[in-house]
Amino acid sequence: MASNCSSLSFSSKQKTYFILLFVSTALSLFIFLVVKPTKRVPIITSILNHHQVEKTKPSWFDVIEKNIGPSKRRIKVGLVNFDSRVVNDNSSSLFYDKLDALHPRVETVSVEFDHVDKNMKWEDIFPEWIDENNAKCPDLPMPKLENHRDLNVVVARVPCMNNKGGIIIRDVFRLQVNLVVANLAVESGWAKKLDTNEDVYVVFIGSCGPMVDIFRCDDILMHQLGEYWVYKPDLRSLKQKTLMPLGSCKIAPAYAETGKEAWRAYMTHSAATLKMYNSSVHIPRLAYVTVLHSSEAYVCGAIALAQSIIKLQTNNTKDGRNIDLLLLADDSIGPNSIKGLEASGWKIKHIQRILNPFAQKGSYNEWNYSKLRIWQLTMYDKIIFLDSDLLVLKNIDDFFIYPQLSAAPNDKILFNSGLMVIEPSMCMFEHLMNQSLKVKPYNGGDQGFLNEVFTWWHRFPRKLNYLKSFSDEGNNNNEIPNEDLYVMHYLGIKPWDCYRDYDCNWDMKDHLVFASDSAHKRWWEVYDGMPKELQSYCGLTKKKEERIMNHRRMARNASSLNDEHWKVEVKDPRRKHYVD
């Protein structure tokens, strides 16, 4: 009995002990989970998510794997602007976890390069002025490309945010990352494409995509908003861009010097030669394009422009390179004007004009976003766009070789949109239309808008788009320089709106910077070479002459206009034959 009593007594103590242990454990668990949830629950969730992601491949890789196919057993991926040693933030940790899920088929390598000096500014690579004959660009460090010639995929993270969370578009480090990726893709893909017909792929991770100036939207395979972009870049186009100068700090070369590749030859040899070189070479479709919208004020200018181009194209059809002249016209251009424009050499394409969302109603730039229509002309590979107040003085056919966007400088870091080389693309047109609602142009017009979209552009020499604007006080007569000019851009009052005897910009003090009798004379030389029926489209109206005479009277009474052009005897025969 004593033995039984002793056994019951122990069991009772043991029961009490377990009850106390249970209550203590429950209380501790309650404190752990409930009392401090902000610290405990996220840790548990993070651990669960981390464990779950470990076996999940990145979704962008599915696109690449589908294109590469199962026969490619080993895929090498180069990582740009990722530091494998830094995985403190959740996004970096998840990124590397997903990469790990691709092993053993995928091998990853970090591409090392020195970051650009933080003191370098955008203005250092896009200066306001350069010595066009002896200009240099600063250095932008690149990785050792010879160490990365076997990449199949380049994955990059592009910076685009400032410290305040705003998007920056003119950032030197952002440009550096884009150019590192482009050079890696070309270095790995060019030889590979020629030898084995393999492609190289590019992936941009994060909310900040690549620069549209470098990576074409036409090459996108997939885009997941805010997460990634997957590209199969056209290596011919990308290679040419990698050979362009770092910025407008230097004149872009006449053509990309790369050796004997067929893509380079297409503007330096005839079509027949190209076909002998490689029967599969694509002969580019090219066109000069201008736009008329909202009024017929520039019809005469467009006719003179066409005539100036045609006169200089002595070998246009001889070598098989047919270069079209295409004019986009809206409803404001009447049937009679269309007839004259066609007779001058333009093919006509009707368009609906595009409203500038930031322009005031009735202003001169209300509809000048109509220029964006040139990106819809996908029947052409390259276009040289010219405003209708330009005159071609020397053959410019060879400038079709330049990539998008190439232009002459305007001021500061900007280009002049009066003459541009562009590459038509429907997705780029759609991008421009989307951006047009968000981006406010600095000058209220198309030039300001395009400079905000295409920040990385290639500098033409000034003589390719010579702005008729004179600020040199020592040049009292505003004479055109003796250098061979390719294209004259007639700013101010247009030659056809003046007497042919002199430049009527002389008659207004605020227009003196645009006045030049030598430039004026060059335009009228083209006019004199035009057929009589085309000259009739450049006639004077009675209203125009009244305006000219009024300005002459004001100039005569203005003591500050010492040039006294108002004294010139007017012999312009158009005065006797007004047009309606």
C-alpha positions as CSV (number, residue, x, y, z in Angstrom):
1,M,0.0,0.0,0.0
2,A,2.8,2.3,0.9
3,S,4.3,1.7,-2.5
4,N,1.0,2.5,-4.3
5,C,0.5,5.7,-2.3
6,S,4.0,6.8,-3.2
7,S,3.4,6.2,-6.9
8,L,0.1,8.3,-6.9
9,S,1.9,11.1,-5.1
10,F,4.6,11.3,-7.9
11,S,2.0,11.3,-10.7
12,S,0.2,14.2,-9.1
13,K,3.4,16.2,-9.0
14,Q,4.2,15.3,-12.5
15,K,0.8,16.4,-13.7
16,T,1.1,19.7,-11.9
17,Y,4.5,20.3,-13.5
18,F,3.2,19.7,-17.0
19,I,0.3,22.0,-16.5
20,L,2.7,24.8,-15.4
21,L,5.0,24.1,-18.4
22,F,2.0,24.2,-20.8
23,V,0.8,27.6,-19.4
24,S,4.3,29.0,-19.5
25,T,4.8,27.9,-23.1
26,A,1.4,29.2,-24.2
27,L,2.1,32.5,-22.6
28,S,5.5,32.8,-24.2
29,L,4.0,32.0,-27.6
30,F,1.3,34.5,-27.1
31,I,3.8,37.2,-26.3
32,F,6.0,36.2,-29.3
33,L,3.2,36.2,-31.8
34,V,0.6,38.8,-30.5
35,V,2.4,41.3,-28.3
36,K,5.2,42.1,-30.8
37,P,3.7,41.2,-34.2
38,T,5.4,44.0,-36.1
39,K,8.8,42.4,-35.4
40,R,7.9,38.7,-35.5
41,V,5.4,38.1,-38.2
42,P,7.3,39.7,-41.1
43,I,10.3,37.6,-40.2
44,I,8.3,34.4,-40.5
45,T,6.6,35.6,-43.7
46,S,10.0,36.5,-45.2
47,I,11.4,33.1,-44.3
48,L,8.4,31.4,-45.9
49,N,8.6,33.5,-49.0
50,H,12.3,33.1,-49.3
51,H,11.9,29.3,-49.1
52,Q,9.1,29.4,-51.7
53,V,11.1,31.5,-54.2
54,E,14.2,29.4,-54.0
55,K,12.8,26.9,-56.5
56,T,11.2,29.5,-58.8
57,K,12.9,30.5,-62.1
58,P,12.7,34.2,-63.2
59,S,9.8,34.7,-65.6
60,W,11.9,36.6,-68.1
61,F,14.1,33.6,-68.6
62,D,11.1,31.6,-70.0
63,V,11.1,34.0,-73.0
64,I,14.8,33.5,-73.6
65,E,14.6,29.8,-73.1
66,K,11.8,29.6,-75.6
67,N,13.8,31.5,-78.2
68,I,17.1,29.6,-77.6
69,G,15.5,26.2,-77.6
70,P,16.5,23.0,-75.7
71,S,19.5,22.2,-77.9
72,K,21.6,24.9,-76.1
73,R,22.8,23.0,-73.0
74,R,24.8,25.8,-71.5
75,I,23.8,29.4,-71.2
76,K,26.1,32.1,-69.9
77,V,24.6,35.2,-68.3
78,G,26.5,38.5,-67.7
79,L,25.3,40.7,-64.8
80,V,25.7,44.5,-65.1
81,N,25.2,46.9,-62.2
82,F,24.5,44.1,-59.8
83,D,26.7,43.5,-56.7
84,S,26.5,39.9,-55.7
85,R,28.0,40.7,-52.3
86,V,25.1,43.0,-51.4
87,V,21.9,41.0,-50.7
88,N,20.6,43.0,-47.8
89,D,17.6,44.3,-49.5
90,N,14.8,41.9,-50.3
91,S,14.7,42.6,-54.0
92,S,18.4,41.7,-54.5
93,S,18.0,38.6,-52.4
94,L,15.0,37.4,-54.4
95,F,16.8,38.2,-57.7
96,Y,19.8,36.0,-56.8
97,D,17.5,33.2,-55.5
98,K,15.8,33.1,-58.8
99,L,19.1,33.0,-60.6
100,D,20.2,30.1,-58.5
101,A,17.1,28.2,-59.7
102,L,18.6,28.3,-63.2
103,H,21.7,26.2,-62.3
104,P,23.3,24.0,-63.6
105,R,22.2,25.0,-67.1
106,V,22.9,28.7,-66.5
107,E,26.3,30.1,-65.5
108,T,26.3,33.7,-64.2
109,V,29.3,36.1,-64.2
110,S,29.4,39.6,-62.8
111,V,30.7,42.1,-65.3
112,E,33.1,44.5,-63.5
113,F,33.6,48.1,-64.6
114,D,34.7,51.4,-63.1
115,H,31.8,53.7,-62.5
116,V,32.0,57.1,-64.2
117,D,33.4,60.0,-62.1
118,K,30.4,61.4,-60.1
119,N,31.6,65.0,-61.0
120,M,31.0,64.4,-64.7
121,K,27.9,66.3,-65.9
122,W,25.7,65.8,-68.9
123,E,27.0,69.1,-70.3
124,D,30.5,67.6,-70.4
125,I,29.4,65.2,-73.1
126,F,26.8,67.5,-74.7
127,P,28.6,70.9,-74.7
128,E,27.1,74.1,-76.1
129,W,30.0,74.6,-78.5
130,I,32.9,72.5,-79.8
131,D,35.8,72.9,-82.2
132,E,34.4,70.7,-84.9
133,N,37.9,70.0,-86.4
134,N,39.6,69.1,-83.1
135,A,37.1,68.0,-80.5
136,K,37.5,65.3,-77.9
137,C,35.1,63.5,-75.6
138,P,35.8,62.6,-72.0
139,D,36.4,58.9,-71.1
140,L,33.6,56.7,-70.1
141,P,35.0,53.5,-68.5
142,M,34.0,50.2,-70.1
143,P,34.6,46.6,-68.9
144,K,37.3,44.5,-70.5
145,L,35.1,43.3,-73.4
146,E,37.6,40.7,-74.6
147,N,36.8,38.8,-71.3
148,H,33.1,38.6,-72.1
149,R,32.8,37.3,-75.7
150,D,30.9,34.2,-74.8
151,L,27.8,35.7,-73.2
152,N,24.3,34.5,-74.3
153,V,22.4,36.9,-72.1
154,V,23.2,40.3,-70.6
155,V,21.1,41.2,-67.6
156,A,21.3,44.8,-66.2
157,R,19.8,47.1,-63.7
158,V,19.6,50.7,-65.0
159,P,19.6,53.7,-62.6
160,C,17.1,56.4,-63.3
161,M,15.9,57.8,-60.0
162,N,17.3,60.8,-58.1
163,N,17.5,61.1,-54.3
164,K,13.9,62.5,-54.2
165,G,12.4,59.7,-56.2
166,G,12.1,61.6,-59.4
167,I,13.0,60.2,-62.8
168,I,16.2,61.6,-64.4
169,I,16.7,61.4,-68.1
170,R,20.1,63.1,-68.5
171,D,22.4,61.1,-66.2
172,V,25.9,60.1,-67.1
173,F,25.9,56.9,-65.1
174,R,22.6,55.8,-66.6
175,L,24.2,56.3,-70.1
176,Q,27.2,54.4,-69.0
177,V,25.2,51.3,-67.9
178,N,23.3,51.4,-71.2
179,L,26.5,51.6,-73.3
180,V,28.1,48.8,-71.2
181,V,25.2,46.6,-72.0
182,A,25.2,47.5,-75.7
183,N,29.0,46.9,-76.0
184,L,28.7,43.5,-74.3
185,A,25.9,42.4,-76.5
186,V,27.8,43.4,-79.6
187,E,31.1,41.9,-78.4
188,S,29.4,38.6,-77.7
189,G,26.8,38.6,-80.4
190,W,28.5,39.9,-83.5
191,A,31.0,37.0,-84.1
192,K,28.5,34.5,-82.7
193,K,25.8,35.6,-85.1
194,L,28.2,35.3,-88.1
195,D,29.7,31.9,-87.1
196,T,26.8,30.0,-85.6
197,N,23.7,32.2,-86.3
198,E,23.1,32.5,-82.6
199,D,21.5,35.5,-81.0
200,V,22.4,37.4,-77.9
201,Y,19.6,38.6,-75.5
202,V,19.4,41.6,-73.2
203,V,17.3,41.9,-70.1
204,F,16.7,45.0,-68.0
205,I,15.5,44.4,-64.5
206,G,13.5,46.9,-62.4
207,S,11.2,49.8,-63.0
208,C,13.7,51.8,-65.0
209,G,14.1,50.5,-68.5
210,P,16.8,51.2,-71.1
211,M,17.3,54.4,-73.1
212,V,15.1,54.4,-76.2
213,D,18.0,56.2,-78.0
214,I,20.1,53.0,-77.8
215,F,17.7,50.0,-77.4
216,R,14.9,50.0,-80.0
217,C,11.4,49.2,-79.0
218,D,11.1,47.0,-82.2
219,D,13.5,44.6,-80.6
220,I,11.4,43.9,-77.4
221,L,10.4,40.3,-76.9
222,M,8.5,40.9,-73.7
223,H,7.9,43.8,-71.2
224,Q,6.4,43.2,-67.8
225,L,5.6,46.7,-66.5
226,G,7.8,47.8,-63.6
227,E,9.6,44.4,-63.6
228,Y,11.7,43.7,-66.7
229,W,12.3,44.2,-70.4
230,V,13.5,41.4,-72.6
231,Y,15.3,42.3,-75.9
232,K,16.7,40.4,-78.9
233,P,18.7,43.4,-80.3
234,D,19.4,44.0,-83.9
235,L,23.1,43.7,-83.8
236,R,23.7,45.7,-87.0
237,S,21.9,48.7,-85.5
238,L,23.4,48.3,-82.1
239,K,26.9,48.0,-83.3
240,Q,26.7,51.2,-85.2
241,K,25.5,53.0,-82.1
242,T,28.4,51.7,-80.0
243,L,30.8,53.2,-82.6
244,M,29.2,56.7,-82.3
245,P,31.0,59.3,-80.0
246,L,30.0,59.4,-76.4
247,G,27.8,62.5,-77.0
248,S,27.7,65.7,-79.0
249,C,31.2,66.4,-77.7
250,K,32.5,65.3,-81.0
251,I,31.3,65.2,-84.6
252,A,29.9,61.8,-85.5
253,P,32.1,59.9,-88.0
254,A,31.2,59.9,-91.7
255,Y,30.3,56.2,-91.3
256,A,31.0,53.6,-88.7
257,E,34.5,52.2,-89.3
258,T,34.2,48.5,-88.5
259,G,35.9,46.6,-91.3
260,K,34.2,44.9,-94.2
261,E,30.8,44.1,-92.8
262,A,28.0,44.3,-95.3
263,W,25.9,46.6,-93.1
264,R,28.5,49.3,-93.4
265,A,28.9,49.0,-97.2
266,Y,25.3,49.7,-98.2
267,M,25.8,53.5,-98.4
268,T,29.4,53.4,-99.9
269,H,28.7,51.0,-102.7
270,S,26.1,50.6,-105.4
271,A,23.3,48.2,-105.2
272,A,24.9,46.0,-107.8
273,T,28.1,45.8,-105.8
274,L,26.2,44.9,-102.7
275,K,24.4,42.0,-104.4
276,M,27.8,40.6,-105.6
277,Y,29.1,40.9,-102.1
278,N,26.3,39.1,-100.5
279,S,23.0,38.2,-102.2
280,S,21.2,38.4,-98.9
281,V,22.2,42.0,-98.2
282,H,19.1,44.2,-97.7
283,I,19.2,47.3,-99.8
284,P,17.8,50.1,-97.5
285,R,14.7,52.0,-98.4
286,L,15.4,55.7,-98.1
287,A,13.5,58.9,-98.3
288,Y,13.7,62.7,-97.8
289,V,10.6,63.8,-96.0
290,T,8.9,67.1,-95.2
291,V,5.6,68.0,-93.6
292,L,3.0,70.8,-94.5
293,H,0.1,71.4,-92.1
294,S,-2.3,74.0,-91.0
295,S,-1.7,76.5,-93.9
296,E,-0.2,76.8,-97.4
297,A,2.4,79.4,-96.2
298,Y,5.3,77.0,-96.8
299,V,4.2,75.5,-100.2
300,C,6.7,77.6,-102.1
301,G,9.5,76.6,-99.7
302,A,8.7,72.9,-100.1
303,I,8.8,73.3,-103.9
304,A,12.2,75.0,-103.8
305,L,13.5,72.3,-101.3
306,A,12.5,69.5,-103.7
307,Q,14.1,71.2,-106.6
308,S,17.3,71.8,-104.7
309,I,17.5,68.1,-103.8
310,I,16.7,66.8,-107.3
311,K,19.2,69.1,-108.9
312,L,22.1,67.6,-106.8
313,Q,21.1,64.0,-107.1
314,T,23.1,63.2,-110.3
315,N,23.6,59.6,-109.3
316,N,20.4,58.9,-107.6
317,T,19.1,56.1,-109.9
318,K,22.4,55.2,-111.5
319,D,23.7,53.0,-108.7
320,G,20.3,51.5,-107.8
321,R,19.7,53.6,-104.7
322,N,16.2,55.0,-105.2
323,I,15.7,57.8,-102.7
324,D,12.1,59.0,-102.6
325,L,10.9,62.5,-101.9
326,L,7.8,62.3,-99.7
327,L,5.7,65.2,-98.4
328,L,3.1,64.7,-95.7
329,A,0.1,67.1,-96.1
330,D,-3.0,67.7,-94.1
331,D,-6.4,69.0,-95.3
332,S,-5.2,72.6,-95.4
333,I,-3.1,72.0,-98.5
334,G,-5.5,72.5,-101.4
335,P,-5.6,70.6,-104.8
336,N,-3.8,73.3,-106.7
337,S,-0.9,73.3,-104.3
338,I,-0.8,69.5,-104.3
339,K,-0.5,69.7,-108.1
340,G,2.5,72.0,-107.8
341,L,4.2,70.0,-105.1
342,E,3.9,66.8,-107.2
343,A,5.3,68.6,-110.2
344,S,8.3,69.7,-108.2
345,G,9.2,66.1,-107.3
346,W,7.3,65.2,-104.1
347,K,5.2,62.1,-103.6
348,I,2.2,63.2,-101.5
349,K,0.8,61.3,-98.5
350,H,-2.3,62.7,-96.7
351,I,-2.2,62.8,-92.9
352,Q,-4.3,63.9,-90.0
353,R,-2.5,66.6,-88.1
354,I,-1.5,66.1,-84.5
355,L,-2.4,68.6,-81.7
356,N,0.4,69.9,-79.4
357,P,-1.3,69.4,-76.0
358,F,0.8,72.2,-74.5
359,A,0.2,74.9,-77.1
360,Q,-2.3,77.7,-76.9
361,K,-5.2,77.6,-79.3
362,G,-4.4,79.4,-82.5
363,S,-0.7,79.7,-81.8
364,Y,2.0,79.0,-84.4
365,N,2.9,75.7,-82.8
366,E,-0.6,74.4,-82.1
367,W,-0.3,71.5,-84.6
368,N,3.5,71.1,-85.0
369,Y,3.4,67.7,-83.4
370,S,2.3,66.6,-86.8
371,K,6.0,66.1,-87.5
372,L,5.8,62.9,-85.3
373,R,4.0,61.3,-88.3
374,I,7.4,60.6,-89.9
375,W,7.9,57.7,-87.5
376,Q,4.9,56.0,-89.1
377,L,6.6,55.7,-92.4
378,T,7.7,52.2,-91.9
379,M,7.9,51.5,-95.6
380,Y,11.4,53.2,-95.2
381,D,14.4,52.1,-93.2
382,K,15.9,55.6,-92.9
383,I,14.5,59.1,-93.3
384,I,16.2,62.4,-93.6
385,F,13.6,64.9,-92.4
386,L,13.8,68.5,-93.5
387,D,11.7,71.5,-92.6
388,S,10.2,73.2,-95.6
389,D,12.3,76.4,-95.0
390,L,15.5,74.6,-95.8
391,L,17.5,74.6,-99.0
392,V,20.0,71.9,-100.0
393,L,23.1,73.4,-101.5
394,K,25.3,70.2,-101.6
395,N,24.3,66.5,-102.0
396,I,23.6,65.0,-98.6
397,D,22.7,61.4,-99.7
398,D,25.6,59.9,-97.8
399,F,24.2,61.1,-94.5
400,F,21.6,58.3,-94.5
401,I,24.2,56.1,-93.0
402,Y,23.9,57.8,-89.6
403,P,21.8,56.2,-86.9
404,Q,18.7,57.7,-85.2
405,L,18.8,60.4,-83.9
406,S,21.4,62.4,-85.7
407,A,21.1,66.2,-86.1
408,A,23.0,69.5,-86.0
409,P,23.3,71.4,-82.8
410,N,20.9,74.2,-81.8
411,D,22.0,75.6,-78.5
412,K,23.3,74.3,-75.1
413,I,22.8,70.5,-75.0
414,L,20.0,70.5,-77.7
415,F,19.7,69.6,-81.3
416,N,17.8,71.4,-84.1
417,S,14.9,69.3,-85.3
418,G,14.8,71.0,-88.7
419,L,17.0,68.3,-90.1
420,M,17.2,64.8,-88.6
421,V,18.0,61.3,-89.5
422,I,15.3,59.0,-88.0
423,E,14.3,55.4,-88.3
424,P,10.6,54.9,-88.7
425,S,8.9,52.6,-86.2
426,M,5.3,52.2,-85.2
427,C,6.1,51.3,-81.6
428,M,8.3,54.4,-81.4
429,F,5.5,56.5,-82.8
430,E,3.2,55.1,-80.1
431,H,5.8,55.8,-77.5
432,L,6.1,59.4,-78.7
433,M,2.4,59.9,-78.6
434,N,2.2,58.5,-75.0
435,Q,5.1,60.8,-74.0
436,S,3.5,63.8,-75.7
437,L,0.8,63.9,-73.0
438,K,3.4,63.8,-70.2
439,V,6.5,65.7,-71.3
440,K,6.2,69.5,-71.5
441,P,8.6,70.9,-74.2
442,Y,11.0,73.6,-73.1
443,N,10.0,75.8,-76.1
444,G,6.4,74.7,-76.4
445,G,7.1,73.0,-79.7
446,D,8.2,69.7,-81.4
447,Q,11.9,70.6,-81.0
448,G,11.6,70.9,-77.3
449,F,9.6,67.7,-77.0
450,L,12.0,65.6,-79.2
451,N,14.9,66.8,-77.2
452,E,13.3,65.5,-74.0
453,V,12.8,62.0,-75.6
454,F,16.0,61.6,-77.6
455,T,18.6,62.9,-75.1
456,W,21.5,60.8,-76.6
457,W,21.9,62.2,-80.1
458,H,24.7,62.3,-82.6
459,R,26.2,65.6,-83.8
460,F,26.2,66.6,-87.4
461,P,28.5,69.5,-88.4
462,R,26.9,72.9,-88.4
463,K,27.2,73.2,-92.2
464,L,24.7,70.3,-92.6
465,N,21.9,72.5,-91.1
466,Y,23.4,76.0,-91.2
467,L,21.0,78.3,-89.2
468,K,20.6,81.6,-90.9
469,S,21.2,83.5,-87.7
470,F,24.1,85.9,-87.1
471,S,25.4,87.1,-83.8
472,D,28.9,88.0,-84.8
473,E,29.2,91.8,-84.4
474,G,32.2,91.9,-86.7
475,N,30.1,90.5,-89.6
476,N,28.1,93.6,-90.3
477,N,26.7,92.3,-93.6
478,N,25.9,88.9,-92.1
479,E,27.7,87.1,-94.9
480,I,27.5,83.3,-95.3
481,P,30.9,81.8,-94.4
482,N,33.2,80.7,-97.2
483,E,33.0,77.0,-96.1
484,D,31.0,74.7,-98.3
485,L,27.5,74.6,-96.8
486,Y,25.3,71.5,-97.3
487,V,22.0,72.9,-96.1
488,M,20.8,76.5,-95.4
489,H,18.0,76.9,-92.8
490,Y,16.1,80.1,-93.5
491,L,15.1,81.5,-90.1
492,G,13.1,84.7,-89.8
493,I,11.0,86.0,-92.7
494,K,11.3,83.6,-95.6
495,P,12.8,84.6,-98.9
496,W,9.6,84.1,-100.9
497,D,7.8,86.5,-98.5
498,C,10.4,89.2,-99.3
499,Y,11.3,91.1,-102.5
500,R,13.9,89.2,-104.4
501,D,16.1,92.4,-104.4
502,Y,17.1,92.1,-100.8
503,D,16.4,90.2,-97.5
504,C,13.6,92.1,-95.9
505,N,14.7,90.9,-92.4
506,W,16.9,94.0,-92.6
507,D,13.7,96.2,-92.2
508,M,13.0,95.1,-88.6
509,K,15.4,95.7,-85.7
510,D,14.4,92.4,-83.9
511,H,15.0,90.5,-87.2
512,L,18.5,91.8,-88.0
513,V,20.1,88.6,-86.7
514,F,18.3,86.7,-89.5
515,A,19.2,89.1,-92.3
516,S,21.7,88.1,-95.0
517,D,21.7,89.2,-98.6
518,S,24.2,86.4,-99.5
519,A,21.9,83.7,-98.1
520,H,18.9,85.4,-99.7
521,K,20.6,85.3,-103.1
522,R,21.3,81.5,-102.8
523,W,17.6,80.8,-102.4
524,W,16.7,82.9,-105.4
525,E,19.3,81.1,-107.5
526,V,17.3,77.9,-107.0
527,Y,14.1,79.8,-107.8
528,D,15.5,81.0,-111.1
529,G,16.3,77.4,-112.0
530,M,12.8,76.2,-111.5
531,P,10.3,75.8,-114.4
532,K,8.0,78.8,-114.8
533,E,4.9,76.9,-113.7
534,L,6.6,76.1,-110.4
535,Q,7.7,79.7,-109.9
536,S,4.1,80.8,-110.0
537,Y,3.6,79.1,-106.6
538,C,6.0,81.6,-105.1
539,G,4.2,84.7,-106.2
540,L,3.4,87.8,-104.2
541,T,-0.1,88.5,-102.9
542,K,-1.3,92.1,-102.5
543,K,-1.4,91.5,-98.8
544,K,2.2,90.4,-98.6
545,E,3.4,93.4,-100.5
546,E,1.5,95.8,-98.2
547,R,3.3,94.2,-95.3
548,I,6.7,94.5,-97.0
549,M,6.0,98.2,-97.8
550,N,4.9,98.9,-94.3
551,H,8.1,97.5,-92.9
552,R,10.1,99.6,-95.4
553,R,8.4,102.7,-94.2
554,M,9.1,101.9,-90.6
555,A,12.8,101.1,-91.4
556,R,13.1,104.5,-93.1
557,N,11.9,106.3,-90.0
558,A,14.1,104.2,-87.6
559,S,17.4,105.8,-86.8
560,S,18.9,102.5,-85.5
561,L,18.7,100.8,-88.9
562,N,21.9,102.2,-90.4
563,D,22.1,99.6,-93.2
564,E,19.5,101.5,-95.2
565,H,18.2,98.6,-97.1
566,W,14.9,100.4,-97.4
567,K,16.7,102.6,-100.1
568,V,17.2,99.6,-102.4
569,E,15.3,100.1,-105.7
570,V,12.8,97.3,-106.0
571,K,12.7,95.6,-109.4
572,D,11.0,92.3,-108.3
573,P,8.8,91.4,-111.4
574,R,6.3,89.6,-109.1
575,R,4.9,93.0,-108.1
576,K,3.2,93.3,-111.4
577,H,1.6,89.9,-111.2
578,Y,-0.1,89.4,-107.9
579,V,-1.4,85.9,-107.1
580,D,-4.7,85.2,-105.3
